[in-house]
Amino acid sequence: MAAEAAAEAGAAVTVFDHMPSPARKLLIAGRGGLNLTHSEPLERFLGRYGTARERLEPFIRAFPPEALIAWCEGLGQATFTGSSGRVFPKAMKASPLLRAWLARLAALGVTLRARQRWLGFDGDGGLCFAGPEGEHIERPRATVLALGGASWPRLGSDAAWTSLLPGCAIAPLRPSNMGFAVAWSDHLRTRFAGTPLKRIALTFGDATIRGEALITERGIEGGAVYALSAAIREAIAAQGSATLLVDLRPDLSREALAARIAGRPTAISLSNHLRRAGGLAPVAVALVQEALHGGAPRDDLAGLVKALPLRLIAPFPIERAISSAGGLAWSEVDDRLMLKRHPGIFACGEMLDWEAPTGGYLLQACFATGRAAGRAAADWALSPPR
């Protein structure tokens, strides 16, 4: 996006890509349909960025969701809005969009050089690269760094850049939109790993999210978990663990559920009773049994089903996270996204210090900051030498 914006402004643009082919993370995002953005009102949308809202807001207002949708459709990729408000290309994948985008960039004269790893600066501020042709130095008028965070490192964003900006403050990179480890019993792990928890509600602190989750061998993950992951991650960092409350029947009140499961016949096992009278899926029954074996009181089964405590002991590793938190501190860049310590060098995307939930907010902010950085870099490059 930075390359497109800079080229449209009249700059001669070369993209140096670490990987053998471009946009690998975008293609991975396309496996889930490529959730480009969200259709909710902009004020609510901007609130999803938490403490980074103030810095991200000007860029997103300059390139809001409707502009991103128009851009996508301008590349021949019609979009639709799902029932959740999330916006996707109708193709439900990234490859058609990427092909059209690369063709547009080529028409704009953008050059793509693959397998180029940035090694840092030379003594005169030149950019040092290692590529198939060996090491070489480039001296552009302006540079945009779009180096990513630290999630999915096999796709290229391995966070090696954090050692290449001497003197710059960098907030530690941490997993975001990830699952959490739970000390399951061998029975639950063996029997139910890979099983979804459908139509549940999760509560942590004052926030409650309806949705789905997935039991894994190591713990729990999924959309509803991701929505609460930032707060849970910080609680674990401060306290060593965190307790997530799972409502296994959010469509029933506690009183209605208690009435349904009262008076279990002695000939029927608790598991069968919870399944038949309580309407619980086998995996939900297993979670209730796990809690009871762990010491949960047996005199309020309805309360347990409506607020089953799960002790989360650690976030999943950043390599498995959808995105990452942390990055180049906002204090290091000006309102144009230019590094204060390195005039003429701009930064954008996930390498900046922000995070957001899934739902289209991640790509929207990456596109918006990329566009802003590209325009600012072109303006710098095309202006008289300073």
C-alpha positions in Angstrom: 0.0 0.0 0.0 2.9 2.4 0.7 4.4 1.5 -2.7 1.1 2.3 -4.5 0.6 5.6 -2.7 4.2 6.7 -3.3 4.1 5.7 -7.0 0.8 7.5 -7.5 2.4 10.6 -6.1 5.1 10.4 -8.7 7.9 8.7 -7.0 10.1 6.0 -8.5 9.5 3.0 -6.1 11.3 -0.2 -5.5 10.0 -2.8 -3.0 12.7 -4.9 -1.2 10.9 -8.0 0.1 12.5 -10.5 2.5 10.6 -13.4 1.0 10.7 -15.1 -2.4 7.3 -13.8 -3.2 5.2 -10.9 -1.9 2.3 -10.6 0.4 2.5 -14.0 2.0 0.8 -12.9 5.2 -2.0 -11.4 3.2 -2.5 -14.7 1.4 -2.6 -16.5 4.8 -5.3 -14.0 5.9 -7.2 -15.0 2.8 -7.6 -18.5 4.1 -10.1 -17.1 6.5 -11.9 -15.2 3.8 -9.7 -12.0 4.0 -11.6 -9.9 6.5 -10.6 -6.5 5.1 -12.4 -4.2 7.4 -15.7 -3.7 9.4 -18.9 -1.8 8.7 -19.6 -0.6 12.2 -19.8 3.2 12.8 -16.4 4.9 12.6 -16.5 6.1 16.3 -17.0 2.6 17.5 -14.5 1.3 15.0 -11.8 3.7 16.2 -12.4 2.6 19.8 -11.1 -0.9 18.9 -7.5 0.4 18.9 -7.5 1.2 22.6 -4.6 3.4 23.7 -3.3 3.7 20.2 -6.5 5.3 18.9 -5.1 8.9 19.2 -2.2 8.1 16.9 -4.0 5.9 14.4 -7.1 7.9 14.1 -5.8 10.6 11.6 -4.6 7.8 9.2 -7.8 5.8 9.4 -10.0 8.9 9.0 -8.0 9.8 5.9 -8.5 6.2 4.6 -11.6 4.9 6.3 -13.3 1.5 5.8 -15.4 2.8 2.9 -12.2 4.0 1.1 -10.7 0.6 1.6 -13.8 -1.1 0.2 -13.7 1.3 -2.8 -10.0 0.5 -3.3 -10.7 -3.2 -3.3 -13.6 -2.9 -5.8 -11.4 -0.7 -7.9 -9.2 -3.7 -8.3 -12.1 -5.7 -9.7 -12.9 -7.4 -6.4 -16.5 -6.9 -5.3 -17.1 -7.1 -1.5 -19.9 -8.0 0.8 -20.7 -7.4 4.4 -21.4 -10.5 6.6 -24.0 -10.7 9.3 -21.4 -9.8 11.9 -20.6 -6.6 10.0 -17.2 -7.8 8.8 -16.3 -7.0 5.2 -14.9 -9.6 2.8 -14.1 -9.8 -0.9 -16.8 -11.9 -2.6 -14.0 -14.3 -3.8 -13.4 -15.0 -0.1 -9.6 -15.3 -0.7 -6.7 -13.0 -1.3 -5.1 -14.3 -4.5 -7.4 -12.6 -7.0 -7.0 -9.3 -5.2 -3.2 -9.7 -5.0 -2.9 -10.5 -8.7 -4.8 -7.4 -9.6 -2.8 -5.3 -7.1 0.6 -6.5 -8.4 -0.6 -5.7 -12.0 -1.5 -2.2 -10.9 1.8 -1.7 -9.1 3.7 -2.9 -12.3 1.7 -0.4 -14.4 2.7 2.3 -12.0 6.4 1.4 -12.5 6.9 -0.2 -9.1 9.9 -2.6 -9.1 9.7 -5.7 -6.8 13.0 -7.2 -5.7 12.6 -10.5 -3.8 14.8 -12.4 -1.3 16.2 -9.1 0.0 17.0 -9.1 3.8 17.6 -5.7 5.3 20.8 -5.7 7.4 20.6 -2.2 8.8 22.5 1.0 8.0 26.0 1.6 6.8 28.1 4.4 8.3 26.6 7.0 5.9 23.0 6.0 6.5 22.7 3.8 3.4 20.5 0.7 3.5 22.4 -2.5 3.6 20.8 -5.6 2.0 21.7 -9.2 1.5 20.2 -10.8 -1.6 20.8 -13.5 -4.2 23.4 -11.2 -5.8 25.3 -10.7 -2.4 25.4 -7.8 -0.1 24.7 -4.3 -1.5 23.9 -0.8 -0.4 20.9 1.3 -1.5 20.7 5.1 -1.0 17.1 6.2 -1.7 15.8 9.7 -1.1 13.1 8.2 1.2 12.4 4.8 2.7 9.3 3.2 4.1 9.8 0.4 6.6 6.9 -2.1 6.7 8.6 -4.9 8.6 5.7 -6.4 10.5 5.5 -7.7 14.0 6.6 -11.1 15.2 3.7 -13.4 14.6 3.9 -16.1 11.8 7.7 -15.6 11.4 7.8 -18.2 8.7 6.0 -15.8 6.5 8.7 -13.2 6.8 7.9 -11.0 9.8 10.5 -12.4 12.2 11.1 -9.2 14.2 14.8 -9.1 13.3 14.4 -5.4 12.6 14.2 -4.7 16.3 18.0 -4.8 16.5 18.5 -2.6 13.5 17.2 0.7 14.7 19.8 1.8 17.3 18.6 4.3 19.9 14.9 3.8 19.0 12.5 2.9 21.8 10.7 -0.4 20.9 7.9 -1.8 23.1 8.5 -5.6 23.7 6.7 -7.6 21.0 4.0 -9.8 22.6 1.4 -12.2 21.2 -2.0 -10.7 20.3 -5.2 -12.4 19.2 -4.0 -15.8 20.5 -5.1 -18.7 22.6 -4.1 -19.6 26.1 -2.7 -22.7 27.8 -4.9 -24.6 30.2 -3.8 -27.6 32.3 -6.4 -30.0 31.0 -6.7 -33.5 32.4 -5.4 -36.3 30.2 -9.0 -37.4 29.6 -10.2 -34.1 28.3 -7.1 -33.5 26.2 -7.3 -36.9 24.6 -11.0 -37.0 24.1 -11.8 -33.4 23.1 -8.8 -31.7 21.6 -9.9 -30.2 18.3 -13.6 -29.9 19.5 -15.3 -26.6 19.1 -17.4 -24.9 21.8 -20.3 -23.4 20.0 -22.8 -20.7 21.1 -21.0 -19.8 24.3 -20.2 -16.5 26.1 -16.9 -15.7 27.7 -16.4 -13.2 30.4 -13.2 -11.6 31.7 -13.4 -8.6 33.9 -16.2 -6.4 32.8 -16.2 -7.7 29.2 -18.5 -10.5 27.9 -18.1 -11.8 24.3 -20.5 -14.3 22.6 -19.1 -16.6 20.0 -17.2 -19.8 19.6 -13.9 -21.3 20.9 -11.8 -24.4 20.3 -10.4 -26.8 22.8 -6.9 -27.7 21.8 -4.3 -30.1 23.3 -2.6 -27.2 25.1 -5.6 -25.0 25.9 -8.3 -22.9 24.3 -8.4 -20.5 21.4 -10.9 -19.0 18.9 -12.6 -15.8 18.0 -14.3 -15.2 21.4 -11.0 -15.8 23.2 -9.1 -13.5 20.8 -11.5 -10.7 21.6 -10.5 -10.8 25.3 -6.8 -11.8 24.7 -5.1 -8.5 25.4 -6.7 -8.0 28.8 -6.1 -11.7 29.7 -2.4 -11.5 28.5 -1.8 -8.5 30.8 -3.5 -10.1 33.8 -1.3 -13.2 33.4 1.8 -11.1 33.1 0.8 -9.3 36.4 -0.6 -12.2 38.4 0.8 -15.4 36.9 -2.6 -16.7 35.7 -6.1 -15.5 34.9 -9.6 -17.0 35.3 -11.9 -16.9 32.3 -15.6 -17.5 32.9 -17.4 -19.7 30.3 -21.2 -19.5 30.0 -22.1 -22.8 28.3 -25.8 -21.9 27.8 -25.9 -18.1 27.3 -29.4 -18.4 25.8 -30.8 -19.6 29.1 -31.1 -17.7 32.4 -29.6 -19.3 35.4 -33.0 -19.8 36.9 -34.4 -21.4 33.8 -31.4 -23.7 33.5 -31.7 -24.6 37.2 -35.3 -25.6 36.7 -34.4 -27.8 33.8 -31.7 -29.8 35.5 -33.3 -30.0 39.0 -34.3 -33.5 40.2 -31.9 -35.8 38.4 -33.3 -39.4 38.5 -30.8 -41.7 40.3 -30.7 -44.1 37.3 -29.3 -41.3 35.0 -25.7 -40.3 35.2 -24.8 -36.7 35.7 -23.3 -36.5 32.2 -26.4 -37.9 30.5 -28.6 -35.6 32.6 -26.6 -32.5 31.7 -26.7 -33.5 28.1 -30.5 -34.3 28.0 -32.0 -31.9 30.4 -29.4 -29.1 30.2 -28.9 -29.3 26.5 -25.1 -29.4 26.8 -22.8 -30.8 24.1 -20.5 -33.6 25.2 -17.5 -31.2 25.3 -19.4 -28.9 27.5 -20.4 -31.8 29.8 -16.7 -32.7 30.0 -15.8 -29.2 31.0 -18.3 -29.3 33.8 -17.0 -32.7 35.0 -13.4 -31.3 34.8 -14.4 -28.4 37.0 -16.2 -30.7 39.5 -13.2 -33.0 39.7 -11.1 -29.9 40.3 -13.2 -29.0 43.4 -16.0 -26.8 42.1 -19.1 -27.1 44.4 -21.7 -29.6 43.3 -24.7 -27.8 44.9 -25.1 -25.2 42.2 -24.7 -26.9 38.8 -26.7 -24.2 37.0 -24.3 -21.6 38.3 -21.3 -23.7 37.2 -22.7 -24.1 33.7 -23.4 -20.4 33.5 -20.0 -19.3 34.8 -17.5 -22.2 34.5 -14.1 -21.0 35.6 -11.1 -21.8 33.4 -7.6 -21.1 34.7 -5.5 -19.7 32.0 -1.8 -20.1 32.8 0.1 -18.6 29.7 -0.6 -17.1 26.3 0.2 -19.3 23.3 3.6 -18.4 21.8 3.8 -15.4 19.5 4.7 -17.6 16.6 1.2 -19.0 16.7 -0.6 -15.7 17.3 -2.7 -14.0 14.7 -0.9 -10.7 15.3 1.4 -9.0 17.8 1.4 -6.2 20.3 4.3 -3.8 20.9 6.7 -2.5 18.3 8.3 0.9 17.4 7.2 3.4 20.0 4.9 6.2 18.9 7.3 8.6 20.5 9.8 7.7 17.8 7.7 8.9 14.8 6.1 12.2 14.0 2.7 12.9 12.6 3.8 11.8 9.2 5.1 8.5 10.5 8.7 9.6 9.9 11.3 8.4 12.4 12.6 11.4 14.4 16.1 9.9 14.6 16.2 9.1 10.9 14.8 11.8 8.7 13.5 10.5 5.4 12.7 7.1 6.9 9.0 6.2 7.6 7.4 3.3 9.4 3.9 1.7 9.0 1.8 -1.3 9.7 2.3 -3.8 12.5 5.8 -2.8 13.3 4.3 0.2 15.1 3.2 -0.1 18.7 -0.5 -0.9 18.5 -2.9 -3.9 18.6 -6.5 -4.5 17.7 -8.9 -7.4 17.8 -9.8 -9.5 14.7 -12.7 -8.3 12.7 -11.0 -6.2 10.0 -9.3 -3.8 12.3 -5.8 -5.2 11.8 -5.8 -4.9 8.0 -7.6 -1.5 8.0 -4.9 0.0 10.2 -2.1 -1.6 8.2 -3.5 -0.3 4.9 -4.2 3.2 6.3 -0.7 3.7 7.8 0.9 2.2 4.7 -0.9 4.7 2.5 0.0 7.6 4.8 3.7 6.6 5.0 3.9 6.1 1.2 2.4 9.5 0.6 4.7 11.2 3.1 7.8 9.4 1.8 7.0 10.5 -1.8 6.5 14.1 -0.6 9.9 13.9 1.1 11.6 12.3 -1.9 10.2 14.7 -4.4 10.9 17.9 -2.4 14.1 19.8 -2.7 17.0 18.3 -0.7 16.9 19.4 3.0 
